[in-house]
Amino acid sequence: MKISPVLSSWLQIGPMALILVVFFGLPMLVVVVVSFFDFDHMSIVPAFILDNYDDLFSSDVTLRLYLSSIKFALIVWAITLLIGFTVAYFLVFHVQSLLIKIGLFLLCSVPFWTSNIIRMISWIPFLGRNGIFNQVLIATHVTSKPLEFLLFSDFAVIVAYVHLFTLFMVVPIFNAMARIDTRLIEAAKDAGASRYAVLREIVLPLSKSGIALGTIFVVTQVMGDFFVVKVMSGGQSASVVSALSNQIQELQYPPAAASAVILVIVVMLMVAGILRVVDVRKELAS
Amino acid sequence: MRTASGKRPWTFYMLAAFFTLFVLFLYGPMTVIYVLSFQGPNGGLTFPMNGFSTQWFNELVQPGRSGDIAGSFRRSLLLAAIVTVLTVLICVAAGLGFRRRFRGAAVLFYLVIASLVMPGIFVGLGISLGFQLMDMQTDWLVSGLGAQLTWTLPFGLLVMFAVIGRFNRSYEEAARDLGASAWQRMREVTLPILLPGIIGVGLFGFTLSYDEFARTVLTAGSENTLPLEIWAMTTNVTSPALFAVGTVTTVISFFVIVIGLGSIALIQRRRGHNVASH
């Protein structure tokens, strides 16, 4: 018996397509539909109303939440890009032995395979009022009083984000850099280019696709986060999704769904903007 | 990048120092909580250590003291095992399927990417609303499992793409020329060659499921998985028991990572050996 290629393709792809449609495609549709529903104290009521969107656009809180989330996303993006680029550059161009390269790369990636919540919590004994950082500062007489802004603040939120998400920058930039032909760099050097010129004229442009992919990952992760903001800001800061998760806790599903729809549109516009600057698919295909 | 004389440039030492700081930044805080989880009975959430004990670990085993840690731990392990098996089977099949052009390939690929970058809580919200509309109860083994697969499958597929990208199809053609059937080619040529990558897919499946939070929080139903239990602890437990959970769960993760990476390294080494001796 011979199975036709089309059929065997679908047998191989089918299970993945089925699960993604049932548990991802349809639920996303449900969110869109429910965002037009009405609700009372107990349940959601099928309807077609625009009130949820009206409320969202007429409230100043919405704008404040978005500004706060975008502020976090921009700051975290800049820091993770700087760290990710530097770490990838070091691994690709300065570590010569392949074995050591793989070893150091794994050293960076292992924390990614452990619990995000635990990694976040681990900053608490570090940054607290009586935490290690303050103990060191006082012991070395840098300050006489413990710094209060370290924990449960925007600072703590940013530290945790950078800790959790830098790897998302390192991996794609590492991949892009590893594909750069080293003869190109040799040629540039022979022609008298400085280290800085090589970095600016060769390495940076050829790492663009990696930077774009890393950017998409970091920005979507930060925009979609709620637990880091909740715990590390001590409830003082909010993000779009932390506000949304409060609505869910109060069983206000339709407004939460409307808020989710708007956020997805905003995030998609951001991703489209990144892809406009860098054509990732073209870069990856070459 | 060495200079002609073989001496390393000064930038090497700058970057090496930067890299070391980065590694300290990654591991430092984690190491601290492992140490603090052995805090003495009267010790607090930070240094100094007030003696040394395993009391906080004991507290985890006793039911009621800090939630249902043991139960959630069992559920998380079982769920991660199921997710691992399904992720490997589905991603290997799909990865092989994507080698051929087929109608709808682009649509499915975009669905995979969308599933990867979508904020997890929305996926959870959509699934839980869908269950509500159909008058079904959410349950960690049904809706929770489905929600986690929307996270592990895209990762697994991308790993498979990377693995298959380096796979040389002439091995399959050689097997075909020697008269191997499609099934024999798959079982005796393709899968063994891809095995290290397949273990990698399983490693992603297990660790991503075992630590998953955002997608599971609205879909787990009435019984918690371990990350959900830890999340609840962050708001109501202010003793080193919280760190003890962190230590235990990280030990499990490390154990799985070592088994995964170790078996990949073993296969690669044996392979290098065989090639050398032939």
Interface residues (C-beta under 8 A of the other chain):
Chain A: P5 V6 S8 S9 W10 L11 Q12 I13 P15 M16 A17 I19 L20 V21 V22 F23 F24 G25 L26 P27 M28 L29 V30 V31 V34 I44 I83 T86 V87 Y89 F90 L91 F93 H94 Q96 L104 L106 L107 C108 V110 P111 W113 T114 S115 N116 I117 I118 R119 I121 S122 W123 I124 P125 F126 G128 N130 G131 I132 Q135 H163 T166 I185 R195 I216 F217 T220 M223 G224 D225 F226 F227 V231 V241 L244 S245 I248 Y253 A256 A257 A260 L263 V264 V267 V271
Chain B: M1 R2 R8 P9 T11 F12 L15 A16 F18 F19 F22 V23 F25 L26 Y27 G28 P29 M30 V32 I33 L36 L45 T46 F47 L89 I90 C91 A93 A94 L96 G97 F98 R100 F102 G104 A105 L108 L111 V112 A114 S115 V117 M118 P119 G120 I121 F122 V123 L125 G126 I127 L129 G130 Q132 L133 G146 A147 L149 T150 L153 L157 L203 T207 Y210 D211 F213 A214 L218 P227 I230 W231 T234 L242 F243 V245 G246 T249 T250 S253 F254 V256 I257 L261
